[in-house]
Amino acid sequence: MFVKRFFKGGTNVPHYKNTANCETVKMGVPEKVIIPMIQHIGAPCEPCVQKGDTVKVGQIIGDSGKFISAPVHSSVSGTVVGVAPMLQSGGFYVPAVEIETDGKQEVYEGIKPPKYSNIKEFIEAIRQSGLVGLGGAGFPAHVKLSPPPDKKIDTLVINGAECEPFITSDYREIIENSWNVISGINIVMEILNINNVIIGIEDNKPEAIEVMERIDKSSDKISVVKLKSRYPQGAEKMLIYATTRRKVPAGKLPADVGVIVMNVNSVSFISEYVKTGMPLIKKRVTVDGPSVKNPGNVEVLIGTPIHKVFDFCGGFTVPPKKVLMGGPMMGLAQYSLDLSVVKHTNALLAFDDKSSKIPESGACIRCGRCVWACPMNLMPLCLYNNAIKENIDELNKYHVNDCIECGCCSYVCPAKINLVQSLRLGKAKVKQAAAAKGGK
Amino acid sequence: MEDRLTVSSSPHIRDKANTQRIMIDVVIALLPATFAGVYFFGTRVLLVVMVSILSCVVSEYLSRRIMKRSNTISDFSAVVTGLLLALNLPPTVPLWVAAVGSAIAIVVIKQLFGGLGQNFVNPALGARIILMISYPGFMTNWVKPGVDAVSAAASGVDAISSATPLQIMKYGASIADLPSYGELFWGNIMGCLGETSAAALLIGAVYLFARKIISPEIPFAFIGTTALFTWIFGGTTLFTGDFLFHVLAGGLLLGAIYMATDYATSPMTVKGRIIMGIGCGLLTGIIRLFTNYTEGVSFAIVLMNIMVPLIDRYTIPKSFGGEKAVA
């Protein structure tokens, strides 16, 4: 079982995996953490602490009654000094809990290894852990692990593709905590009664493949698949196709083809959590970019302000002009260094003046490169034309909602047109129009 | 304000490829054909090329300026149009005809329809057809390779006028007058100054494929269809046509590799491109064999150019895991 596999479309991006050999360094406790109440896809949490409360490590400080949500825990021990709305880089306000740390890192009394004897209890335990997809999207893990009863899940795909440039956080997990990765896989396999596990890793990480291969030999249920390094190999639908040759139908979920996809960091966390009961309060973050003095992998407490993490890495060589949370292909540009590291932050990248210039868009020459590059087989330039004209019918005809926003179209465009940006706009317009129609 | 961070939409890195580089690549790919033209028809060819390019660039600059639009001559697309038009002219063409044609290509066909990427037919071909209708004499005044085109031009329109291989094939007295495949391949024949040497055009094609500037669907479908059509219907009985002759003679290679693949006027999907290529091939075959014209590549491409929006409309691809859209 050692084949190179790929999907259609995509593009070759530079790897910039400068930090691949940087062992994870633990960062200390900052004086203050700010923990936003939304760190996942879904409903925001309601803060359940007030100004003046003392909190301990692992204590729940925010939760939601909604199914698609995940509780938020304190990553430190200390005193709540404020609960106030905070502007997130996604462009919306959510309440954030500000905690002044006492440095003692006292663990909350309620922390103990979870007990479960069936799927239902296991999934509740996972919910309590606050786990979200650690690959970057932040989809609540307990939702992912509870497919509708009529969907039979037969395959677990483990995402170690890490196709975004710069980021090495998944890679370091495989190298440093391979045993946790594999025991996490076994836990999920057992509880969900899955007999087929495929670990997909891009071929630019031979050491990671080697480590996983060794473990692969221990079980005939687990196999490692070497994937061609091609962006966006780690996108859920592309990864499922590359590893299982199954196509997730448009608008459907992996469960519809019997697959659950989990990031290596997510399964590794599950293993750790089952042992200790400590919820998700820390994250390995790749800190890199032309502006960073000492790039590396840092284990950061959730809620740590971004500037503290950069300080920990020796600060900046030149003042950054653009700071990203996530990779350069899909990461979110941050408006301030005071924002915090959240659960699904896998990288913090700082770019200097030169590398953060936004290229000027020219006229579309209809070269078709965006069409070849689109892994979803869409025609980005037609979507672009219709998005700027807000032509809802045409947007639907060109399948705007199938766009996964990977950014390949914008990346390859020789005229430097902001294609994916306009496609996001198109998706929003379609949603708006549908809502208006439904409202009538 | 100085230390504010830039907030922009992802992706935050871009590929190095840009429009200018693509256009320069096309110019590089056309250089062998240009030099072949100079080799066979003399240094006057260079003058025609230079006048065409200059006229295109000046027209682009002035028309953009008059329309109060941004200056776009640095994208090199006008240079490509000028060069392509020049390669589609007879070696004896008066320089003012080349200049007028270039101005028509840029102003009328390209800029009046919105500029780069918006033209509905290939500008160089559109201009060539207008020139052929306006100045049929100048546009069909062929010379033998090796004959000095300057003196040919000076000595009057019909002085050395002779027939192209396709004309000999269609109206010639004897098959013996036809050039050999070797002459056709190397370019030692009469014709437009850039279309005669198949060898030079193929070198450029290899470069374009290697640089991934063009994809193979249109050239292969176009040339293949023309070959098949002329093989079936080109002879005295069915399936006896001299298809190799039809591939090498006339403007087929120049058209199929460099003109039909023009981004703005060709479909974007693989399926659409194959349809475009087959359509061009069929029309070329029909015009060459069943009309009074000896050459049909220009008309075929321009007719298919007009079909492109329709082809695009009916070839919207199925999205990954999606249902096919109803057009």
HADDOCK unambig.tbl for C-alpha pairs under 7 A between the chains (distance, minus, plus):
assign (segid A and resid 247 and name CA) (segid B and resid 321 and name CA) 5.42 0.50 0.50
assign (segid A and resid 248 and name CA) (segid B and resid 321 and name CA) 5.64 0.50 0.50
assign (segid A and resid 249 and name CA) (segid B and resid 321 and name CA) 4.20 0.50 0.50
assign (segid A and resid 249 and name CA) (segid B and resid 322 and name CA) 5.70 0.50 0.50
assign (segid A and resid 250 and name CA) (segid B and resid 321 and name CA) 5.18 0.50 0.50
assign (segid A and resid 250 and name CA) (segid B and resid 322 and name CA) 4.64 0.50 0.50
assign (segid A and resid 321 and name CA) (segid B and resid 5 and name CA) 4.91 0.50 0.50
assign (segid A and resid 321 and name CA) (segid B and resid 6 and name CA) 5.79 0.50 0.50
assign (segid A and resid 322 and name CA) (segid B and resid 5 and name CA) 5.17 0.50 0.50
assign (segid A and resid 322 and name CA) (segid B and resid 6 and name CA) 5.02 0.50 0.50
assign (segid A and resid 322 and name CA) (segid B and resid 7 and name CA) 6.88 0.50 0.50
assign (segid A and resid 328 and name CA) (segid B and resid 10 and name CA) 6.93 0.50 0.50
assign (segid A and resid 328 and name CA) (segid B and resid 11 and name CA) 5.76 0.50 0.50
assign (segid A and resid 328 and name CA) (segid B and resid 12 and name CA) 4.90 0.50 0.50
assign (segid A and resid 328 and name CA) (segid B and resid 13 and name CA) 6.04 0.50 0.50
assign (segid A and resid 329 and name CA) (segid B and resid 10 and name CA) 5.84 0.50 0.50
assign (segid A and resid 329 and name CA) (segid B and resid 11 and name CA) 4.16 0.50 0.50
assign (segid A and resid 329 and name CA) (segid B and resid 12 and name CA) 5.96 0.50 0.50
assign (segid A and resid 329 and name CA) (segid B and resid 13 and name CA) 6.73 0.50 0.50
assign (segid A and resid 330 and name CA) (segid B and resid 10 and name CA) 5.34 0.50 0.50
assign (segid A and resid 330 and name CA) (segid B and resid 11 and name CA) 5.67 0.50 0.50
assign (segid A and resid 331 and name CA) (segid B and resid 10 and name CA) 6.35 0.50 0.50
assign (segid A and resid 332 and name CA) (segid B and resid 10 and name CA) 6.80 0.50 0.50
assign (segid A and resid 333 and name CA) (segid B and resid 7 and name CA) 5.16 0.50 0.50
assign (segid A and resid 333 and name CA) (segid B and resid 8 and name CA) 6.22 0.50 0.50
assign (segid A and resid 334 and name CA) (segid B and resid 7 and name CA) 6.36 0.50 0.50
assign (segid A and resid 335 and name CA) (segid B and resid 5 and name CA) 5.84 0.50 0.50
assign (segid A and resid 335 and name CA) (segid B and resid 7 and name CA) 6.04 0.50 0.50
assign (segid A and resid 363 and name CA) (segid B and resid 116 and name CA) 6.40 0.50 0.50
assign (segid A and resid 363 and name CA) (segid B and resid 117 and name CA) 6.85 0.50 0.50
assign (segid A and resid 364 and name CA) (segid B and resid 117 and name CA) 5.85 0.50 0.50
assign (segid A and resid 365 and name CA) (segid B and resid 116 and name CA) 6.29 0.50 0.50
assign (segid A and resid 365 and name CA) (segid B and resid 117 and name CA) 4.28 0.50 0.50
assign (segid A and resid 365 and name CA) (segid B and resid 263 and name CA) 6.25 0.50 0.50
assign (segid A and resid 365 and name CA) (segid B and resid 264 and name CA) 5.76 0.50 0.50
assign (segid A and resid 366 and name CA) (segid B and resid 117 and name CA) 6.14 0.50 0.50
assign (segid A and resid 366 and name CA) (segid B and resid 263 and name CA) 5.31 0.50 0.50
assign (segid A and resid 366 and name CA) (segid B and resid 264 and name CA) 5.25 0.50 0.50
assign (segid A and resid 367 and name CA) (segid B and resid 263 and name CA) 4.89 0.50 0.50
assign (segid A and resid 368 and name CA) (segid B and resid 268 and name CA) 4.97 0.50 0.50
assign (segid A and resid 376 and name CA) (segid B and resid 319 and name CA) 5.55 0.50 0.50
assign (segid A and resid 376 and name CA) (segid B and resid 320 and name CA) 4.65 0.50 0.50
assign (segid A and resid 377 and name CA) (segid B and resid 317 and name CA) 6.63 0.50 0.50
assign (segid A and resid 377 and name CA) (segid B and resid 318 and name CA) 6.81 0.50 0.50
assign (segid A and resid 377 and name CA) (segid B and resid 319 and name CA) 4.82 0.50 0.50
assign (segid A and resid 377 and name CA) (segid B and resid 320 and name CA) 5.59 0.50 0.50
assign (segid A and resid 378 and name CA) (segid B and resid 317 and name CA) 6.80 0.50 0.50
assign (segid A and resid 378 and name CA) (segid B and resid 319 and name CA) 5.71 0.50 0.50
assign (segid A and resid 397 and name CA) (segid B and resid 325 and name CA) 6.18 0.50 0.50
assign (segid A and resid 407 and name CA) (segid B and resid 10 and name CA) 6.71 0.50 0.50
assign (segid A and resid 407 and name CA) (segid B and resid 11 and name CA) 5.43 0.50 0.50
assign (segid A and resid 410 and name CA) (segid B and resid 11 and name CA) 6.83 0.50 0.50
assign (segid A and resid 411 and name CA) (segid B and resid 11 and name CA) 6.55 0.50 0.50
assign (segid A and resid 411 and name CA) (segid B and resid 13 and name CA) 6.69 0.50 0.50
assign (segid A and resid 411 and name CA) (segid B and resid 14 and name CA) 4.51 0.50 0.50
assign (segid A and resid 411 and name CA) (segid B and resid 15 and name CA) 5.48 0.50 0.50
assign (segid A and resid 412 and name CA) (segid B and resid 14 and name CA) 6.68 0.50 0.50
assign (segid A and resid 412 and name CA) (segid B and resid 15 and name CA) 5.35 0.50 0.50
assign (segid A and resid 414 and name CA) (segid B and resid 17 and name CA) 5.18 0.50 0.50
assign (segid A and resid 414 and name CA) (segid B and resid 18 and name CA) 3.79 0.50 0.50
assign (segid A and resid 414 and name CA) (segid B and resid 19 and name CA) 5.13 0.50 0.50
assign (segid A and resid 415 and name CA) (segid B and resid 18 and name CA) 5.89 0.50 0.50
assign (segid A and resid 415 and name CA) (segid B and resid 19 and name CA) 5.65 0.50 0.50
assign (segid A and resid 421 and name CA) (segid B and resid 9 and name CA) 6.06 0.50 0.50
